[in-house]
Amino acid sequence: MKKSSMYLRMITASLARRKSRMLVALLAVTVGSTILAGLVMVYYDMPRQMGEQFLAYGANMIFVPSSDSDGMTSEEIEQAASEIDGSVEGVISYCYESATINDAPIVIAGCDLNATLETSPYWQIDGALPQAEGEILVGLNQADFFSLQVGDTVPVSYIPADVKAAVEGENLNGDVEGKVLKEFTVSGILDTGSTEEDYFFISEEDMAGLTGETLTYDVTELRVNADADALAASVERIEQAVPGVTPQLVKRITESQTTVLSKLSALVLLVTIITLALTMICVATTMTAVVTERRREIGLRKALGASDKSIMLEFMGEGLMLGLIGGLLGSVLGFGFAYLVSTNVFNSTITFLPALVPVTVLAALAVTALACVMPVRNATKVDPALVLKGE
């Protein structure tokens, strides 16, 4: 029989003879490896999951025209969006114009209304988004001011810029030559708890028909699934690549995401360190008890000529065998642990990382090896004469 086969047989036989104690050590290593693998999987996928959660609060990046531009074209917006390093979950551009209802000034926003819920999922609408031509979405504050309800008709008056310039200094209320009057039907009332409640929203087609001009946009909101560093790098690239667009980060979202992510990362690291330390203590205690039980056996082997090295290799082999088995089990169970954390905490799924299996196994082997150092040293200090005399 080869030495390696004999060595493996000795280790497995020793573990089998002490099932109860070794199962406790194996359970400790498995639990430690499970938590390690699970938390590492969660930590690796945490930026994506946190990004998805924070995107529920709205856009985290906006585009505005540069200082020497009156507005952004759709081509400039598309070019700027292509420079973003990350997954763009939603884009919506707004064109704002001043108008009047019964000579009372209002602000109308023209946009792709079907895209609003992609960047602003927190919008609550009593009724529905405008779908047909001539429909309008009214902010809650404006609906209260004008006493509007879903289904009401609103007469919107708009004075083009060239008409305003021609009659500058005159009263623009009442009948003005060139004024555009169009009636809209209220399709819904918008409730956000924010500034959107002060505006009226219509489709881009209705806005173009009202103004009679090709639309340029005053602001673009984007939901980008990326961390703060990637967003900052994207801002720098856009500033260089698209002179007509000035990108800005919504700091209340990006900074909050960075702060929460750093604290969760610290928590994951702390829990991992504590778990591995407890695993090491449990394995060390078990191996110390095993060495104490086998003192007579160790003394007899040394009396028959066994070297300290052979005794060290046997006990260390038992510990590493526990580490190997526990690491493999922990890699599989860790995925289940990570899946439970992701679905219950982040309401998101997670993918298995095959590369994490060798990392978990190596960590388990390292922990068990360190845990076996003191018990193995105690085993080599056994005095055969004293042990065999029963002392």
C-alpha positions in Angstrom: 0.0 0.0 0.0 1.3 3.4 -0.9 2.2 5.9 1.8 -0.4 8.4 0.6 -3.2 5.8 0.6 -2.1 4.6 4.0 -2.0 8.2 5.3 -5.5 8.9 3.9 -6.8 5.7 5.5 -5.4 6.6 8.9 -7.1 10.0 8.8 -10.5 8.7 7.7 -10.4 5.9 10.2 -9.5 8.3 13.0 -12.3 10.6 12.0 -14.8 7.8 11.8 -13.9 6.5 15.3 -14.8 9.9 16.8 -17.9 10.8 14.9 -19.6 12.8 17.6 -16.7 15.2 18.2 -15.7 15.5 14.6 -19.3 16.2 13.5 -19.3 19.1 15.9 -16.1 20.5 14.3 -17.4 19.7 10.8 -20.7 21.5 11.6 -18.7 24.6 12.8 -16.6 24.7 9.7 -19.7 24.2 7.4 -21.6 27.0 9.2 -18.6 29.3 8.9 -18.0 28.5 5.3 -21.7 28.9 4.5 -21.8 32.4 6.1 -18.5 33.3 4.4 -19.7 32.2 0.9 -23.1 33.7 1.3 -22.0 37.1 2.5 -19.3 37.3 -0.2 -21.9 36.5 -2.9 -24.2 39.2 -1.4 -21.3 41.6 -1.1 -20.2 41.0 -4.7 -23.8 41.6 -6.0 -24.6 44.3 -3.5 -23.8 47.4 -5.7 -26.2 46.1 -8.4 -29.0 45.3 -5.9 -28.5 48.6 -4.0 -28.6 50.5 -7.3 -31.9 48.9 -8.2 -33.4 49.8 -4.8 -32.3 53.4 -5.0 -33.5 53.8 -8.5 -37.0 53.4 -7.1 -36.6 56.9 -5.7 -36.2 58.4 -9.2 -33.5 59.6 -11.5 -29.9 59.7 -10.3 -28.5 61.7 -13.3 -29.8 64.6 -15.3 -28.8 66.4 -18.4 -29.3 70.2 -18.8 -28.2 72.4 -21.7 -24.8 74.0 -21.6 -24.6 77.7 -20.7 -24.3 78.7 -24.4 -27.2 76.6 -25.6 -31.0 77.2 -25.5 -31.9 73.6 -25.4 -30.8 70.0 -26.1 -31.6 68.1 -29.3 -32.6 64.5 -29.2 -29.4 63.6 -31.0 -27.3 65.3 -28.3 -29.2 63.4 -25.6 -28.7 60.1 -27.3 -25.0 60.7 -27.8 -24.6 61.7 -24.2 -26.5 58.6 -23.0 -24.3 56.4 -25.0 -21.3 57.6 -23.0 -22.7 56.4 -19.7 -20.8 53.5 -18.1 -23.7 51.5 -16.6 -27.1 50.1 -17.4 -29.5 52.9 -18.3 -32.9 51.8 -16.9 -34.9 54.8 -18.1 -34.5 58.1 -20.0 -37.1 60.9 -20.3 -36.6 64.5 -21.6 -38.8 67.5 -20.8 -39.5 70.6 -22.8 -41.0 73.4 -20.7 -43.1 76.2 -22.1 -45.1 79.0 -20.5 -48.8 79.2 -21.3 -52.0 80.5 -19.7 -55.4 79.1 -18.7 -58.0 81.9 -18.5 -55.1 84.4 -18.4 -53.5 82.6 -15.4 -49.9 81.7 -16.1 -49.0 78.0 -16.1 -46.0 75.8 -17.1 -46.5 73.0 -19.5 -44.0 70.1 -19.8 -43.9 68.1 -23.1 -42.4 64.6 -22.8 -42.7 61.0 -23.7 -45.4 60.3 -21.1 -45.1 56.5 -21.5 -41.5 56.8 -20.3 -42.2 58.8 -17.1 -42.8 55.8 -14.9 -39.4 54.3 -15.9 -37.6 57.3 -14.4 -40.3 58.3 -11.8 -41.8 55.1 -10.5 -43.1 57.0 -7.4 -45.7 58.9 -9.5 -49.2 58.3 -8.3 -51.9 59.1 -10.9 -55.6 59.5 -10.3 -56.9 58.5 -13.7 -54.4 57.7 -16.4 -51.5 59.0 -18.4 -52.5 60.9 -21.6 -52.6 58.4 -24.4 -54.6 60.2 -27.2 -54.0 63.5 -28.8 -55.4 66.4 -26.8 -55.1 64.8 -23.4 -53.3 66.4 -20.5 -52.0 65.3 -17.1 -52.4 67.9 -14.3 -50.3 68.3 -11.2 -52.3 68.1 -7.9 -51.6 71.7 -6.9 -52.7 73.0 -10.3 -55.8 70.8 -10.2 -56.8 72.3 -6.9 -56.1 75.8 -8.1 -58.2 75.5 -11.2 -60.7 73.1 -9.6 -60.0 70.5 -12.3 -61.1 66.8 -12.3 -60.5 63.9 -14.6 -62.6 64.4 -17.8 -62.7 68.2 -17.6 -61.8 70.3 -20.6 -59.0 72.9 -20.2 -58.4 75.8 -22.7 -54.6 76.4 -23.0 -53.3 79.5 -24.6 -49.8 79.8 -25.9 -48.0 82.8 -27.4 -45.1 82.0 -29.6 -41.8 83.7 -28.9 -41.9 85.8 -32.1 -45.4 87.1 -31.2 -44.2 88.0 -27.7 -41.3 89.9 -29.2 -43.6 91.9 -31.6 -45.9 93.0 -28.8 -43.3 93.5 -26.1 -44.4 95.9 -23.5 -48.1 95.4 -24.3 -50.7 93.5 -22.3 -50.6 89.8 -23.5 -53.8 88.9 -21.9 -57.0 88.8 -23.9 -57.0 88.4 -27.7 -53.5 88.7 -29.2 -52.9 88.2 -32.8 -50.9 85.0 -33.3 -51.9 83.5 -29.9 -52.6 79.7 -30.1 -55.6 78.3 -28.3 -56.1 74.6 -27.8 -58.4 72.6 -25.6 -57.2 69.6 -23.7 -59.0 66.9 -21.8 -57.8 66.1 -18.3 -56.8 62.4 -18.3 -55.3 62.2 -14.8 -54.3 64.1 -11.7 -50.6 63.7 -10.7 -49.7 63.3 -7.0 -46.0 63.1 -6.2 -45.5 65.3 -3.1 -42.9 67.2 -5.1 -42.5 70.0 -7.6 -44.2 68.0 -10.4 -47.5 68.8 -8.8 -47.1 72.4 -10.1 -47.0 71.5 -13.8 -49.2 70.3 -16.7 -47.9 67.4 -18.8 -48.7 66.7 -22.4 -47.2 64.5 -25.1 -44.3 65.6 -27.3 -46.6 65.6 -30.3 -49.1 67.9 -28.6 -46.3 70.2 -27.5 -44.9 70.4 -31.1 -48.4 71.2 -32.3 -48.9 73.9 -29.7 -45.6 75.7 -30.3 -45.3 75.0 -34.0 -41.6 74.4 -33.5 -39.1 71.5 -33.5 -38.7 70.6 -29.8 -35.5 71.1 -27.9 -35.3 69.9 -24.4 -34.6 71.7 -21.1 -33.8 68.8 -18.9 -33.4 65.0 -19.3 -33.7 62.6 -16.3 -32.0 59.2 -16.3 -32.0 56.2 -14.1 -28.6 54.6 -14.3 -27.8 51.3 -12.5 -24.1 52.0 -11.6 -22.1 52.9 -8.6 -21.0 56.4 -7.7 -17.5 56.1 -9.2 -18.9 54.9 -12.5 -21.4 57.7 -12.6 -18.7 60.3 -11.9 -16.6 58.9 -14.7 -19.6 59.0 -17.0 -20.1 62.7 -16.2 -16.5 63.5 -17.2 -16.8 61.6 -20.5 -20.1 63.3 -21.4 -18.7 66.8 -20.7 -15.8 66.1 -23.1 -17.8 64.3 -25.8 -21.0 66.4 -26.0 -20.4 70.1 -25.5 -24.1 71.0 -25.7 -25.0 68.9 -22.7 -24.1 69.4 -19.1 -24.5 66.2 -17.0 -25.2 66.4 -13.3 -25.6 63.8 -10.6 -28.6 63.8 -8.2 -26.5 63.8 -5.1 -29.3 63.0 -2.6 -29.5 59.6 -4.3 -25.9 58.9 -5.3 -24.4 60.0 -2.0 -27.0 58.1 0.0 -26.3 55.0 -2.1 -22.6 55.3 -1.4 -23.1 55.8 2.3 -25.5 52.9 2.8 -23.3 50.6 0.6 -20.1 51.4 2.6 -21.9 50.8 5.9 -23.3 47.5 4.7 -19.9 46.5 3.4 -18.4 47.2 6.8 -21.2 45.1 8.4 -20.6 42.2 6.1 -16.8 42.3 6.8 -17.4 42.4 10.6 -19.8 39.5 10.6 -17.5 37.4 8.4 -14.5 38.0 10.7 -16.5 37.1 13.8 -17.9 34.0 12.2 -14.5 32.7 11.1 -13.1 33.5 14.6 -15.8 31.5 16.3 -15.3 28.6 13.8 -11.6 28.6 14.6 -12.3 28.5 18.3 -14.8 25.6 17.9 -12.4 23.5 15.8 -9.4 24.3 18.2 -11.5 23.2 21.2 -12.6 20.0 19.4 -9.1 19.1 18.3 -7.7 19.8 21.8 -10.2 17.4 23.3 -9.2 14.8 20.7 -5.6 15.1 21.5 -6.3 14.8 25.3 -8.3 11.6 24.6 -5.5 10.1 22.5 -2.6 10.9 24.8 -2.0 7.2 25.6 -2.1 6.3 21.9 0.3 9.2 21.1 2.6 8.1 23.9 2.6 4.5 22.7 3.4 5.6 19.1 6.3 7.7 20.2 7.6 4.9 22.4 7.6 2.7 19.3 9.6 5.3 17.3 7.0 7.5 15.7 8.4 11.0 15.0 6.8 14.3 16.0 6.5 15.1 12.3 4.3 12.0 11.6 2.1 12.8 14.6 1.8 16.4 13.5 0.9 15.4 9.9 -1.8 13.0 11.1 -3.6 15.5 13.3 -3.2 18.3 10.8 -4.5 16.0 8.1 -7.6 15.3 10.2 -8.2 19.1 10.6 -7.6 19.8 6.9 -10.0 17.0 5.9 -12.7 18.7 8.0 -11.8 22.0 6.3 -12.1 20.5 2.9 -15.5 18.8 3.5 -16.9 21.8 5.4 -15.7 24.2 2.7 -17.3 22.3 -0.1 -20.6 22.0 1.8 -20.5 25.7 2.7 -20.0 26.7 -0.9 -23.3 25.0 -1.8 -25.2 26.1 1.3 -23.8 29.6 1.0 -25.6 30.1 -2.3 -28.9 29.2 -0.6 -28.1 31.6 2.2 -27.2 34.4 -0.2 -30.4 33.7 -2.2 -32.5 34.0 0.9 -30.8 37.3 1.9 -31.2 38.7 -1.6 -34.9 37.8 -2.0 -36.0 38.9 1.5 -33.8 42.0 1.9 -33.3 43.3 -1.6 -36.3 41.6 -3.3 -33.9 40.5 -6.0 -32.4 37.2 -7.3 -28.7 36.3 -7.2 -26.5 34.2 -9.5 -24.1 31.5 -8.3 -20.4 32.3 -8.6 -18.3 29.2 -9.4 -15.1 31.0 -8.7 -16.2 31.4 -5.1 -16.0 27.6 -4.4 -12.1 27.4 -4.4 -12.0 30.7 -2.4 -14.4 29.3 0.3 -12.5 25.9 0.4 -9.1 27.7 0.8 -10.5 29.9 3.6 -11.9 26.9 5.4 -8.6 25.1 5.1 -6.8 28.1 6.4 -9.1 28.4 9.4 -8.9 24.8 10.3 -5.1 24.8 9.9 -4.7 27.7 12.2 -7.1 26.1 14.7 -5.0 22.9 14.7 -1.7 24.6 15.5 -2.0 24.6 19.3 -3.6 21.1 19.6 -0.9 19.6 17.4 1.9 21.3 19.4 0.4 19.8 22.5 0.4 16.4 20.9 4.1 16.5 20.1 4.8 17.4 23.8 3.4 14.2 25.1 6.0 12.3 27.2 5.7 8.6 26.4 7.2 7.5 29.8 4.7 9.6 31.8 1.7 8.6 29.8 2.4 4.9 29.7 2.9 4.9 33.5 -0.6 6.4 33.8 0.5 9.8 34.9 
